[in-house]
């Protein structure tokens, strides 16, 4: 309870703390989703055709993991600062459900297909399309939290 009050007080009563947490949150999403989209575009055969999806995954995975840590910690801080706003918001709850699904999907099915030697083109495209829908839904969910 003390941590929640301390974080909430810092974010709500300091002019720069909340915007700084938002910057880390949005920047983290840009890096994490950007690195995942690179792999997805390769799996869709829409870009980076000289690289394999497996190689791109190896290059981008550390960036994805670090960015997800920034997202989770900054998101938790933002949530703690205004729990009374976020808990009743159905868009926020939907975003959290989709976020959990996207993280599990990314580190299981997506990773397995992207790192495979010769996955079928149809399967690669399906997996990449589902990944893109999940991550874009999370971004739009974050945007629309303020409008509900």
C-alpha positions in Angstrom: 0.0 0.0 0.0 2.9 2.4 0.8 4.5 1.8 -2.6 1.2 2.4 -4.3 0.7 5.7 -2.5 4.3 6.8 -3.0 4.2 6.1 -6.8 0.8 7.6 -7.2 1.8 10.7 -5.2 5.0 11.1 -7.3 3.2 10.7 -10.6 0.2 12.8 -9.7 1.9 15.6 -7.8 5.1 16.1 -9.8 4.9 18.0 -13.0 7.3 15.9 -15.1 6.9 12.4 -13.6 3.7 11.3 -15.3 4.8 12.5 -18.8 8.2 10.8 -18.3 6.5 7.5 -17.4 4.3 7.9 -20.5 7.4 8.5 -22.6 9.0 5.3 -21.3 5.8 3.4 -21.9 5.3 4.7 -25.5 9.0 4.4 -26.4 9.0 0.9 -25.1 6.0 0.0 -27.2 7.7 1.6 -30.3 10.8 -0.6 -29.8 9.0 -3.8 -28.8 6.4 -3.7 -31.5 8.8 -2.3 -34.1 11.2 -5.3 -33.5 8.3 -7.8 -33.7 6.9 -6.1 -36.8 10.3 -6.5 -38.5 10.0 -10.3 -38.1 6.3 -10.3 -39.1 7.0 -8.4 -42.3 9.7 -10.9 -43.2 7.3 -13.8 -42.5 4.8 -12.0 -44.7 7.5 -11.7 -47.4 7.0 -8.0 -47.4 10.5 -6.8 -46.5 14.0 -7.7 -45.6 14.0 -10.5 -48.1 17.8 -11.1 -47.8 17.4 -12.1 -44.1 15.6 -15.1 -42.7 12.9 -14.7 -40.1 15.0 -16.8 -37.7 18.0 -14.5 -38.1 15.8 -11.3 -37.6 14.3 -12.9 -34.6 17.7 -13.5 -33.1 18.8 -9.9 -33.8 15.6 -8.3 -32.5 14.7 -10.5 -29.5 17.0 -8.8 -27.0 15.5 -5.4 -28.0 12.0 -6.8 -27.6 12.7 -8.2 -24.2 14.3 -5.0 -22.8 11.5 -2.9 -24.3 8.8 -5.2 -22.7 10.5 -4.7 -19.3 10.2 -0.9 -19.8 6.6 -1.3 -20.9 5.6 -3.4 -18.0 7.2 -1.3 -15.3 6.1 2.1 -16.7 2.6 0.7 -17.4 2.4 -0.6 -13.8 3.4 2.9 -12.5 0.9 4.6 -14.7 -1.8 2.1 -13.5 -0.9 2.7 -9.9 -1.2 6.4 -10.3 -4.9 6.2 -11.3 -6.3 2.8 -10.5 -9.8 4.4 -10.0 -9.7 5.4 -13.7 -8.3 2.2 -15.2 -10.1 -0.6 -13.3 -13.7 0.3 -14.4 -12.6 1.1 -18.0 -13.6 -1.9 -20.2 -11.1 -0.9 -22.9 -8.2 -1.0 -20.4 -9.3 -4.5 -19.2 -9.6 -5.7 -22.9 -6.1 -4.2 -23.6 -4.6 -6.1 -20.6 -6.2 -9.4 -21.8 -4.9 -8.9 -25.3 -1.5 -7.9 -24.0 -1.2 -11.2 -22.0 -2.4 -13.2 -25.1 0.1 -11.3 -27.4 3.0 -11.9 -25.0 2.2 -15.6 -24.7 1.6 -15.9 -28.5 4.9 -14.0 -29.3 7.1 -16.2 -27.1 5.4 -19.5 -28.1 3.8 -19.9 -31.5 5.3 -16.9 -33.1 8.8 -17.7 -31.9 8.5 -21.3 -32.9 7.4 -20.6 -36.5 9.8 -17.6 -37.0 12.8 -19.7 -35.8 11.9 -22.8 -37.9 14.2 -23.7 -40.7 11.6 -24.0 -43.5 8.1 -23.2 -42.2 5.3 -23.4 -44.7 4.6 -20.0 -46.3 0.9 -20.1 -45.4 1.6 -20.9 -41.8 4.2 -18.1 -41.6 1.8 -15.6 -43.1 -1.0 -16.6 -40.7 1.2 -16.4 -37.7 2.5 -13.0 -38.7 -0.9 -11.7 -39.4 -2.3 -12.8 -36.0 0.8 -11.2 -34.4 0.2 -7.9 -36.1 -3.5 -7.9 -35.2 -2.7 -8.5 -31.6 0.0 -5.8 -31.2 -2.0 -3.2 -33.2 -5.0 -3.9 -31.0 -3.0 -3.2 -28.0 -1.8 0.1 -29.4 -5.3 1.2 -30.3 -6.6 0.0 -26.9 -4.0 2.3 -25.3 -5.2 5.2 -27.4 -8.9 4.6 -26.8 -8.6 4.2 -23.0 -8.9 8.0 -22.7 -12.1 8.1 -24.8 -14.2 5.6 -22.8 
